[in-house]
Amino acid sequence: MKIINKVFALVVIIACASSVLNQAVDYPPEYNQKYNYPNNFEAPTNVTQFDSLNYTTPYLSHVLFEADPRKKIRRHEFFDLTRFQAFRLTKGEADSIFNFADGNRDDLLSSDEWDSFNGLYVFPFEACDMNHDYLLDEAEFSNCFDKDPRSRFIVFRRKHNQNKYKEMMWTVTSRAEALLNFHDYLFIRRALFAWKNCQSNSKFISKGAFKCAVRSAILSNVHFTGDLDIIYNAGINLSNDVHLIELDFINYLRTLYCAYVFTSFGQPINIPFIEKTAFLKALKEDRLPTNFEESEVKYLYELINTNPMIPVTKMNYESFQFFWGYHRLWNKYQVERPLLLTKDELIRLIDDEFNSQKFTIALDRARTRFTSAQYQEASLVLQKKRPNEAKYFFSFKQDGSENTAMLWNKTTVNATYFNHTNNRTNREVLFSIFANVNKEVWTKDAYYKAMALSNLYVSLISDWRQLVSAPDFVDKLMDQYTKVNPPISFTQRDNYQMYKYLPREVYIDILTFLSIENYKYKFRAYLRSSNTNIYESYARLMLADFGMENMPDTVLDTARKGYDNLRRRTYDPNELMKNCFIVHSVAAENVRSNAFVTDYGLKENHDPSRRFPRWPRRAQASPWV
């Protein structure tokens, strides 16, 4: 027995020695692990230390090793110990990580909680981060995502399959590139867990299952009192798929992340609105890295200010999600000029997967930049004569789904509810409508205003051609200003009168609508003076911005007011734009009417007594404007 005990003791000693030797080989002590000085945690105290000092940080999984394992760590201690800046994190993101790691929600982090959190999230992230820069690129994330067992419970829609990794990354990243830090990775992992535990099927998540998922993933530490149906329905509306009934995984992740930002910014008041002061406070505290500016937030509340007496200080969830989506698109595409968006960047933004599909289709189907002949034909609607000899003679006045057949057809992978082709000309006109004197870029204010007004127009569409009739504007627009999300500021509503001048027979496309809504602002931006009239150069510049550069001079002269001191022709801007919008809308309606013949193969009639399409109204020698 003694011999056996001695042999066992010898084996234990050899094993321990081998373990120590292996540790010494694998993890040789360095710098302050061996010596007290020089102090690698502080700046060099001697010129000879410049080459030898090497400040390093431990792995994220090791940051609490030096802390007392028997003591629970407070939030501010966690910030100091983690040195979050070294891991591409912000203080707000570190705060969210603390919330997720704090399993029992006592606002204290124990060693057991951190060890469990490490095993579930930190170690897998560090295993995926092959180059150890604490940022996952697409190759690293795709490998990591595919190896996660919970990813097997997701069936991506075919349209997302090719770029699914990049689309997931763009959904949660705060950077101008598709890169994920640990906070972003943690959010996707939490979303995966919630999808697997709550899903109704592998391809879509129902409204009831979404309520379970959103509470499991992000609201477990927040007592949110809002209606989760609103969040789900807003996610459906902004999914850019007209025929989407339930959220697929990409749009589920997008909706979930927006709700996460909304609740993070809205704390500590957990209501389905964000107070302006809470929003600004969240920015000052850098609660999440969103790249919002204070001036930008103040302008957003001005855009939705529907009360002329009491300024609006609350933003509902639907409005927040709308602005949040376009804010992220701005950050994604605004590269060439700081805080400005160029024409080419806007055109690329319009084609983005997360831009409104309804807006894009309505924009590409609009009509603009007509020829002089088309305007000449349309200007007869004004029924105004050109100057002639008659006024010099006396005369009397006279009255005058998942299991559908398309799922198995590979040619329908990218099919959408509407068919359309990209129209670069229309997109350039959109850019010029909201561009100010500097014709090369958009400001953030112009960008948000354009998207909010476009959203208003889309909310009124009931026509397959993505058009809205003139009577609909007159009858419904005033109510729609407040019904739409985001609502439209009362200062933007002084253009309503213009729709009453338009012929009731015409339909208005989105470019004409945006021109009407922005023309007064452009006049003020160009003139910047107290003059009530504008001279001809400004008038023609405005018309060119609205795609009306070929508007006949005779139409311009209907609003002429004489000359200024420099003998430049001057015009009443409101009368000028009223007549131009009438002629432009009629020209567009004529083009659309004639297009029916070619688009639908209508039978033509060439008999002079009953011609179809009809004869042109304009005579070769005509007294009319």
N, C-alpha and C positions, 0 to 999 in steps of 0.2 A: 504494500500500500504506500509506504514511504517513497519507493522508487517511482510509483505512478504519480504521486503528488509532485515529486521533483521534476518529472518529465513534463507534467501539465504546467507547472510554474515556468519552466524553461520555454515552453511553447508560447505562453502569454507574454513573457519578456521579449521574445523574438518578434512576436506580432506587434507589440507596442513600439519596439525599436523600428520595425519596418514601417509602421504608420508614421512615426515621427520623421523618419528618413524621407518617406514619400512626400510628406507635407513640406519638408525643407526643400525638396527638389521642385515640387509644383509651385510653391508659394514662398520663394526666398524673401526674407525681410529686406526692405528697402528704406532709405532715408530715415524718417523719424521712427520707423519700426526698429531701427538698430541704434540710433544715436539721438540724444536730446537736441543737439545743435549741429548745424544751423537749423532754425525753425522753418520748415517748409510751408507752414500755414501763414506766415507773415512775409513782409517784404525783406529783401536781403539787407543785412547790416554791415556787409563788407564787400568791397569790389571783387574779392577772390571768390565770393559765393555765387556770382552770376552764372557761371558754367555748371555749378553743382546743384543749385536749387531746382526743384521740379515740383510745382504744385499740381497735385492730382486729386481727383475725387473718387471715392469708392463706387462700385456698381450701385444702381438704385436699390437693388435687393439687399445691399449691405449697409445702407445709410444709417440704420438704427443699431448697428452692432456695438457701438461705443456707449450707447445709452444703458441705463440701469434696467435690466430685464424685469425687475420686480416692481418697477414704478410705471404707472400709466402716464402717457405723454399728452400734454395739452396741445391745443391747436397751434399756438405761437411757437411752442418748443419744436413741434413737427416741422414748421417752416425753417427754423434755424438748423435743425439736424439734417434735413434732406438736401439743403443747398440746391433748391429746385432749379435755379438758373443754369446750373451745369448740365441739366438734362432736357434742355430746350422747353422748359415749362415756365409759365407765369405764376405769380402768387395766387391768382384766382383759380388757375387749374390745379395747383397744389392743394388749395382749399377744397376743391371738388373731390380730389383723390382722397383726402382725409375723410370726407363724408362717406365715400363709398367703402373705405377700409374700416370705418367705425361700425362694426357689425351690430352692436347692441344699442346704438344711438344714444350713448351717454355723454357724447362730446369729449371722450377720452379714448386714447388708443393704447391698448395693451400689447404686450409682446406676442401673445397668442393670436390676437386679431391681425397684427402685421404679418406674422408667419403664415397664417391662412391666406391672407391677401397676396403675399409674395408667391405662394405656390399656385394660386389660381390665375394671377394676372402678370406679375412682374417678371417671374422667371420665363414664362412663355414669350413675353415681349422681347426680353434680352436674347432668347434663343433665336428669335426671328431676325433680330437686328444684326445682320452678318458683318457689317462694317463698323459697328459699335459707335455710331454717331447719334444714337437715340432718336433717329428719324427713320421711319420705314418708307422706302420707295415702292413703286408698283411691283417690282419683282419680289422684294422681300415680303410685302403684304400678301400678294397672291399666293405665295408658297405657304405662308402662315395661315391664311384663311382656309385654304384647301385642306390643310392638315388638322384643322379644328373639327372634332366629331360633330359639333352642332351644325356646321355648314351643310351636312348631309340632309338636313331637314328642310332645305330651301330649294325650290325649283324656280329659277329666274325666268322671266318672260324672254322670249326669243330676241326681242329688240334690244334687250340689255345684255344678252349673253356675251357678246364679243368684247364689250368694254365694261363689264360689271365691276371689276376691281377699281378701275379709275373713277367710275361714277360713285361708288361707295366712298372713296377717299375724298372726292370733291365735296361730298355731302357734309362731311364733318371737319375738314381741315380749315384752319384759319390762315393758311399761307397762300401765296400766289401760285404755288405749284402743288401737285398732288403728293404731299408728304404728310405722314402721320407721326406725331409725338406720342408719348405714352398716354396722355389724357385722351387723345382722339382714339387710340387703339382700345383703351378701356371702355369708351362709350360704345364702340362697335361690338365689343365682347358682351357688354350688358344688354345691348339690343338683340344680339344672337340668343342669349339666354332667355330673354323675355319672349322672343318669337317661338322658340322651341317649346317653352312651357305653356304658352297661351294660344298658339296658332290654331286656326280652324281647319286649314289645310296647308300643304307645303308651298303653294304658289301665291295665295292671297290670305289676308287676315281680315276677319269680319269686324264689325263695329264693337260687338261684345268682347271678342278676343283682344281687340286693340285696347280697350279699357283696362283689361288685366295686364297687358304688356306695358302700357305707359306707366302704370303704378308700380310694376315690378322693376322696370328699368330706371326710372328717374324720379318718381314721386314718393318713394318709400321714406324719404327723409323730409318731405314737404307736404303739408296739409293743404293741398290745393282744393279750393271750393268751387272752381269753375266746372262747367258742363263739358265733359270729355267728348260728347257728341259734336260739339262745335269744332274741336281740334280735328277730329276724324273727318268731318265734312269739309273743313278748310283744306285738309290734305288732299281730298278727292278733287276739289275745285282747282287746286294749283298743281295737280299732277301732270297737266298738259296733255292728258288723254281724254278726249271727249267721251269715249265709250267705256272708260274704266268705272266699274261698279264698286269694287273693293280694292284696298291698297295692296299692291305687290310689295316685295321686300325693299326695293330701291326707294319707292315713295313712302313706305312705312318708316324707313330709316330717316329720310328727309323730314317727315312730319314729326317724328320722335325728337330729332335734334332741335328743331325749331321750338317745340314745346319745352325742351330742356333749357334753352336760352331764355325763353319767355318767363319761365318760373324762376330762373336764377336772377334775372333782372328785376322781377317783380317783388322779390322778398324785401322785407318780412311780411308785407301785406299780401296774403295769398288769395287774391280775387282775380276774376277773369279779365282784368284790365291792367295796363301798366301806367302808373302815375308818371307824369313828366319828371317830377323831382326824383322818383325812384330810379328812373331810366338814367338820368344825369348822374345820380349818385353811384350807380353801378359802373358807369364809365370812369368816374374819378377813382373808384376803388380798383379798376381793372379787373372786375369780377370774372370776365371771360375775354379772351383776345379777339374782339370782333372788328376792330378798325373803325368803329363809329367815332365821329367827331361831335363835340358838343353843339357846334353850329348846325351840323347836319340833323341832329335830333330835334333841335328847336324848329328847324324848317319843316320837318315831318309833322310836327304838331300844328304848325301854321297851315299846312296843306289840308288837314282834316278839321280845321276850326270852322264849325258850322254855325256858331252863335256869334253874331256881331256885337253882343253886349258883354257876354262872359266868355273869356278865352277857354277853349277846350284844354283840359289837363289830363285826360284819360284816353288811352288807345286800346281798343279791343283786340282780341287775339287775331281775328281775321285780317285786320289792318296791319298788325305787326308782322304776321307771316308774309303778307304781300311785300311790305317794304324790306323785310329781312331777306327774302329771295332775291330781290333786285339789288340790294346792297351787296350780296355775295357775288352776283354776276358782275357788278361794277368792279369789285376787288379782283375778280378773276381776269378781266379783259383790259382794265385800265393799266397800261404798261408804259406806253411811249412818252406821255407827258404827265408830270405829277399832278394828281387830283383833277385831271381832265380826260375826256374820252374823245378820241379821234373818230373820223367817219368810218375808216376801215375797221376799227375796234367795235364800233356800234354794229356794223353789218355782221361781224363774226358773232357778236353777242346775240343778235336776233336769231341766229341759227342754233344757239345752244339748246341742249336737251331740256334744260330747266326753264327756258323762257316760255311764256304763254303761247300755246299752239293756236288758240283762237285769234289772238292779236296778230301773230305772224301771217295767218291765212287771210285775215281781213286786210292787212297791209299789202300783201302781194296781189290781192284781187282788186285793189283800188285803181282808179283811172286818173291820170295826171299828164301834164305837159302836152296839151292839145295843140294842134296846128292853128295858124291864123284862120284858115278856111273853116275849121270846126267852130272856132269862137265866133266868126262872122255869122254862121248859120244860127248859133245859139243866141246871139245878142238881139235877135228879133223879139225875144220874149220881153225885152225892156219896153218895146213899143215907143221909142223915142226917136225923133227925127234929127238928122244932122242939120247944122245951120244952113238956111236957105233964104231966098228973097221974100218968102211969104210973110215973115214977121214985120216987114217994113210996110205992109199994106193993111188997111183997116178991114176987118172981117168979123162976122158974128161967131160966137163960140158954139160949138156943137158937142152933143153928148157922145160921147164915144165909149264675250265670256270664255271661260276656260275649256269647255268640252264642245266648242263649236267646230264646224267643218274646217274652218280656216286654220285651225291649230296644226293640221296635218299637211298643209300645203306650204312648202318652203318658199314659194314666191311671195307669200304674204307676211314675211317676217317684219318688214318695216311699214306695213300698210297702216293708214290712219283713217279716221272717220271721214275726213275731207281730203280730196285730191287737190294739190296745188303745185305750182312751180315757183321757184324763187324769182323775185322781181327786183333786181338791183336798183333800177331807176326809182322805184317807189321808196326804197330804203334810203336812197340818197336824198330824196325830197323830204322824207321824215326827218333826216338829220338837219337839213337846212331850215325846216320850219321852226325848230327850237334852238338853232345856233344864233348867237347874237352878232355883234359887229365882227368878232373874230370868227370867221367861217370855217376854221379848222378843227374846233373842239366843242364839246359840250361841258358845261359845269355840272356839278352834282345836283344843284337846284333844278336845272333844266331837265336832267335825266329823270329825277323823281316825278317832276310835274308831267313829263311826257308819258311815263308809264302809268301814273294814276289816272290821267285823262283817257288813255287808251283802254284801261280797265273799265272806266265808265262807259265808253262806247261799246265795248264787247258785251257788257251787261244788258245793253238794250237790243242786241241783235236777235231777231226772230226770223230772218230771211236766210235761205240756203246760200244766197250769194254774198253773205257777210255784209249786208247793207241795212240801213235804218231809214225808214221813210220820213219825210219832212213832218207830216202830221204827228208821228210818234214822238218826235222831239218836242213839239209844241205841247202835246198832251201829257207826256210822261216824264220829261226831263227834270222838272222842278222837284218831283217826288224822288226821282232816282238819285239826285244829288246826295240825299241823306241815306237812302236805302243801300247803296253800294258800299262795299268795303274795299279799300278805305273810302270814307265819305269825302265829298268835295267842299273845300272852303267856300264860305259865303262871298269872298272877294273874287272868286272865279266865276260867279254866276251872272255877272253883268253882261255877258254875251248872249243871254237867252233870247233877247228881243230879235236878234238876227235871224233866228229860225222862223219867225213869223213872216218875214219878207220872202222866203223861198217859195216857189210854186209848190202847191200841195201834191202835184203829180210826180215830183222827183224823189229819188232816193239819194241819200248822202253816204258817201264812203268815208273811211276812217281818216284819210288825208285831208279831205275838205272839212271834216269835223274838227280835226286838230288845228287846222288853219284858222277856223272861226274862233276857236277857244284861245288862241295865242296871239291873234293879230294886234290887239290893243297893247299887250305887254311888249311886243316887238316895236311898235311905234314909240312907246315911251322909252325903250332902251336905245333906240336910234336917235331920237330927238334930244332928250334930256334938257328940255327947255319949256317955257310956258306957251310956245306957239301952238295955236289950235289947228293950223293948216300945215301941210308938208309940201315940200317942193318936189319937182318931177323925178329927180335922181333917186330920192328916198322911196318914192312911190314905185318906181320900176324895180328897185332893189328888193322891196318887199314882195312884189308880185313874182319875181324870179325865185325867191325863197319858197314861195307857196306852189311852185311849179306852173305859174301862169305867165311866164316870160313872153308868150306870144299873144297876150291879150291885146286886142285892137286899140289903137289910140283914141278912136271915137268913143269907146266905152270909158276910157280914162277921162275924157273931156266932159262926160256927163256930171262929174263931180268937181269940175274946175272952178276956181274962185278968183282967177285973175293972175296978177304977177306980184312978186315981192320986190324989194328995192333993188335987187340985182337982176331984175327982169327974168326971173325964173318962174315958170308956170307953177301955181300952187293949187292944192286940192284939199277938199274936206276928207279926212281919212275915213270917217265912218260911212259917208255916202259913197266914196270910192270903193271901199271893200264890200259894201252891200251890193252894188251893181256887179262887181267882179265875181262875188260868190254866186249870185243868181246866174250869170252867164256861164260860169265854170260848171255849176251843178247841172244846168241844162245841157251843156256840151257833153258832159259825162253820161247823162241819161240817153242822149241821142246815140252815142257810141255803143252803149250797152244794148239799146233797142236794135240797132243794126247788127250787132254781134249775134243776136238770136238766129238770124237767117243762116249764118255760116256755122255757128256752133251746134244748132239742132237740125240743120238741113231743111228749113222751112221752104215751102213751095213759093216761088216768086211769080209775080204777075206783071208782064211788061206792056199790057194794054194801056194806052195813054189815059183812057177814061177811068181806069181802076188800078193804078200802078201800086205794086207792093214789092219792095219797100217804096215808100212814098217819094215824090219828087222833092228836091231841095226847095225850101221856102224862099231863100234869098235870090232875088233877081240879079241879073248881071249889072244892071244899073238901078241902084236902090237908094231911096232918100233916107232910109232908116239907119240908125246907129249900128 
